[in-house]
Structures are given as C-alpha cells and as structure tokens.
Amino acid sequence: MTMSPTLSGCNMLENTLPFLKKPIKVPPWTGDFVDAQDRLQNSKTFPIPNPSDTFDVVVIGGGISGLTAAYQLRDENVLLLERDSELGGIAKQGHYKGIPYSLGSAYLVDTQEPFGSFYNELGLTLTPVERPVNTLRTQKEWTTFAKGPFAKPFEQLRAQLKKYVQQPDFPVLPIENASSAALKLDQISFYDYLKADYPLDFIHCIDAYCRSSLGGMIHEVSAYAGINFYSEIATPIYAFPGGNAYLVQRLINLLNVAGTNRYRTGISVYNIQQNGDQVLTSYYKNSDPFSFQTVASKSVILAIPYFTALQILNGLSPEQQALMFGMQYGAYLVANCCFDREVFQGGYDNWLSSNPAFTHFIAPPSPKQNTSLEKKKAYYPSVLTVYAPFRNSNAGRATLQTTPPPNLAEKLEKELHDVIQYPNGSLQEVRLTRYGHQVLSSKTGLIQKLSKMPKTVGRIILAHSDGQGMASVESAIFEGLYGAYLSKPFLASTSLSNPLQFI
C-alpha cells in the first residue's frame, strides 16, 4: 500500500460517537495534508531564491522509497526533505495503551533478492504470521479460506500460483525484469484471467482484495498485478509489531548513525529544476508558508507519488507527462478501533466480500502479558485495523474532505459490530486516517508502459513505488535501491550495485 501522505496536524477537538451509551472518542484526522497539496496548485508563482546550501544529493519524500535511497547514500552529503511532521509515508504507526498498530502498510511478503539481503543488512528478523493468515466472513461465521465454502477453488488457485511463482514467466517485481510473456498479462484484467476456471462467487471475494490492495475492482486491475499480489496466498507473510513502520524506524536509526541533520520534516517542496550541473530544489516550511528557500545538489531523487511530481518537476518529456498524468489513485480510509479487551480471536487478515463499509480488518497479535498482571486485570486492550477503500475514488476523496470524522466512524463501528459482535462498551476509540490518493490503481496496460518509461530527467531521478505500477513495500524498496544506483554517475565516490542484477 504506498503513497507518501502526510499528517494533517489539525487542531480539532476530539469528538465522541453519541449513538452509544458510553461515548467513544474520535480523535482528529491523521493522513492527508490537504491544505499543503492544494497550495501546490499556485506554486508556479512562488519565487526561486538563490541556493543557501549545497549537498551531494537531495531526496524528496520520506516514505520507504525515500528512506531506502537516503540510507543507500548515507556516506554522501545527503539531505532528505519530507512534507509531513514525521517520516514514514503510509508506513507509520500509532499506539494504544502500549499496543502498536499500523496507519496503513501492515506486512511484507517477498524475501527474494534484493529484498532478503536488504532486510538482513538492516538487521531485521522476519517472523511469519503464525495464526491463520486469511479468514472469510460467511453468512454465519468466520472461517479460513481453506475450510470454508470456497475451499476447493481456493486450494486450486493456491496450487496454481505456488507453481507459477517458480516459472520464468511469472509477473515479477521489479517490472523491468519481466518477460514478454509476463507483460502480456498486463493487457487483460485479473477477472479475465480467472473467469474460465473459477466460480463467480469466489472471484467476487477476490474483488475485495483487489479494491484494497490494487486500487480497483477485479475487472479493472491488471492480471499482471493481480497474480503478483495474490500469490501471497502461496507463501508466508511477515508482520512486525505496528506494521511496516518498524522497517521505517530501523532505516531512520541507521541514517542517524551515519550522520546528523540528514533530514528535515514539515517541508513542502514546490519546484525542482536542473541548472547546468546542479539541481535546484525550492521549498518552504509548513509552519511559515512564505519562508521560501533553495538548496543545490548534484542530483535529486524524487521519491514522491507521480501525481505530486507532476506539479513540481520541470523537464519531463511529453511521453513521461502523459503516462504520469493518466495514472489513477484509489481513495482510502483506515480506522484503528481501540478496545479495552480482546474482542476477536480469528485470523490475522479478515475479509468480507459484501460488506458496504469496509473490505477487511487486521487483528495484530496482542503483546504477551505479564502473568503477574493477570490477577489484577480482567481484560487486556486490543486494536483492530479496519481498511475501507472507496469504490469511486473521486467521491471518496470528497467524502474524506467534507464528512465529519464521527459520521464515518459511526458507519464503520456499526458494520464492525455486526460481523464480530463485540461486547457493548468495549470499544473505546476510533482513530481515523484518511488517504485521498493512497493506493495506485493498477489498471490494465499501466505496467507495460511503466516498464519502458525512463526514470531520469537529467540529474533528477524518479524513485517511488508508483514506478512499479503496484503499491507495495517491495515496490518502494526497489525504487529506493534503484534510485540510489541511478544517482551513481553524479556522485563520484558512490559505489552501488544495480539491484536489477540480483533478480
């Protein structure tokens, strides 16, 4: 899941849900920084001051791709600029009574090269999810896919994908290494790929997955992307406490070890342009919208969504502009529902194919409790992370900007209560995170076009998960690795391997 949105930092008073006997807190929004995005619409009129400082490389965007690039270049004079008040993009986390939870990106799948060696280099221990990974809500109960009404088609598809993963024509990530046969899958939808061999009601269940993970309905998204993503049912998945923010924090810690003052947060970049053998990056502080500044560098790595890059980058070719402008993004709501006790003991990722309010929720493992406390407390807190993509992205964005948080929380709470029947009074807070453009829509035809698009504009390098046509932690890591590698010709002392050669 990977745009790099920013926390709004609004100062709204906390609300409560009035329809329950015991009020439920609904804190202010986190997620998209709508005001800063809107201000970019007028950025062409902003001044371009003379450079006040010079760096080897400037990285714009502090999500996983930007942090990966900055980490790779940590021995250079590198500066990372991030619009939000904290780093991480959608891979941030919150805490409720000591329990970490994800604000978006929750787990990872691919441990092949270059990802496995990258995790090892960072000192990360990958722990597979032990509980049933996926469960499904039927009319009467929660059940695993392997035992429920779709057991036969699910096992058939899992066996098919498990075998396919080993084949040379599997639709791989990075897409630059895709075979011509794999790229042909990008010309048909995931629905078209499945419809001849699988029942329609089973395909309808996978549609919920596509809307949540691939930013579109199953008849819209590319079979290339669908197969690549849904092959996770044939492999282990790995989850850290609080989601992929754990990976973010490790990158931040290692970047800090390499040197001080490597990143600045609360910064909005409004112009990037090459000037001879330098790149000029102009920005202002969010706290002072007229504090215009410019820094110069030998190269810039642009690790932000392409729709934002279009607004601030000069020098794109007409072909690059047309492709980037045509990309679509899904609107998304994430709700972390905080309970005073454990209310669900099912799977890790729990799906609802026909629920009108949300597609699934993740039940992260509760931390191990100290046995000495068990005698003192009747209940232990828990958090369920609910994912609610909008079917219509434009309408979803309007809803997120105009609907009061308590109204959205009320709808989600009622639907969640219907499917897990938690005790009245156990839900304490609903913490909402809005993403107007969180998930890139992996529409048919997009990946083949992206696989041929140059990632450079002179000394400026595009390095965001958008470049892979699929929003995932693996897409972000690869783009960060590749972006750092592409900066090599401009940084004489840098010695980096091409991440494409490992795959």
Helices and strands as residue ranges (DSSP letters): E 15-17, E 24-26, E 30-31, H 34-39, G 40-45, E 53-60, H 64-72, E 78-81, E 93-96, E 99-102, H 115-122, E 134-137, E 142-144, H 151-164, G 175-177, H 180-184, G 185-187, H 190-194, H 200-213, H 223-230, G 231-234, H 245-258, E 263-264, E 267-275, E 278-285, E 288-302, H 306-312, H 318-325, E 329-339, E 349-351, E 360-362, H 371-374, E 382-389, H 393-402, H 405-420, E 427-440, H 446-452, E 456-457, E 460-462, G 465-468, H 473-486, G 488-490, G 499-502
